Amino acid sequence: MFSMSFRRYWIENYLRVDPRDLSVLSVKGDSMEGVLNDRDVILVNHADRQPTSGLYVLRLDEDLIVKRVQKLPGGKLRILSANEAYDPFEVEVNSPEVDFAVIGRVVWFGRQI
């Protein structure tokens, strides 16, 4: 576990989100390689849980994953990785058979050079 500090002014005026709705996560794995790399740091806006399209943190079963999300008709989402080694899949958002939740939208990332 770790913490990072960001200036409130930057969050409110550049990201245009409420700082209380943000959390910091570290990316693990290579599924988003080319967009987000292993050990990148992301800021997640928990107030934005209604995906249209973009990068989101999702809970699937007991795992947190960062993926590109595409909204489809009929209450479905297409979940895509940047790394072509990982196949896209679809989730029916309101299905009681699927343990799935949108945690929030990725609004910023940083990486060590």
N, C-alpha and C positions, 0 to 999 in steps of 0.2 A: 504494500500500500504506500502511496506517496501523495503529496499535495503540491500544488503550484499556485503562484499568486498572479493575478491579472488585475490591471487597473480598472476600477469601476467605470471610469469615463470611457475607456476603450471598449468595454463590453456593451455599455448602453448606446454609445454613439457609432461604433464601427460594426459590431455584430447585431445591434438593435434587438437585444433580448434582455430579459430580467435576470440579473446575476444569480438570483435564488433558484432559477430553473436550470442551472448548468451543473454538470459534473465533468470531471476529468477522468479519462480512461486511457490505458496503454493498449495499443493494438498488439495482438499476438497471432502469429501465423503468416502464411503467404497467400491466402485466398484473394486478397485485394492488392497484391503486388502490382506495382505500376501506378497505383492511385494512393494507397496507404501501405506502408511497409511495416514489417515486424518491428516493434518497439516505438513506432510513431505514437505521438500523444494527440488525443482528440478531445474537443469540447463537445458535449452532447446537450442539446436543448430538450429537456423533458416535457416542456409545454407543447412541443410540436410532435404529436403522436398520430396525426392523420396523414399518412404518407400520400403524396401525389407521385412525385419521382424525386430521386436524390439518394444521398447516403444516409442510412439509418442504423442505429443499434437495435437489434432485435433479440428477443428471448425465444429460443426454440428448444422445447423440452427444458432442460436445466442449463443450457449453454447460452452465453451472450455471444452474438456474432455481429460483425459490421459488414453490411452488404449494400449494394445498389438496389433500390426498390422501384418497381414500375407498377402503377395502379392499373388493374384490368377491370373490365365489366364484371358484374355479378359478385362483387365483394371479394375478389381475389387479388392477390399480389404476386407479381413475378419477382423472384429473389435471384439476383445476379452477382457473381464474383467478377472481379477484374481479371483474375488469373484464369485463362481458358482451360486449365487442368480441372477446374471445378464446374460441373454442369449446373445450369440454372434450374430452378424448380419453382412450383407455384404453391401458394398457401391460401386456403379459404379462411379469411380472417375470423369469421364468426362461427366456425365449426367447433362444436363441443368435443370433437374427436382429436383436435390438434391443440397441443399445449404451446401457444404462441402469443406473443405480445410485442407491440412496438414500444420500445423504451424511449426513443427520442431521435431527433435529427442531428446529424453531425454538422456543426456550424463552423468548425475551425480545426486545423491540424498543424502540428509542428514536428520537426524531426531534427535529430542531431546530424551535423555534417562531418 
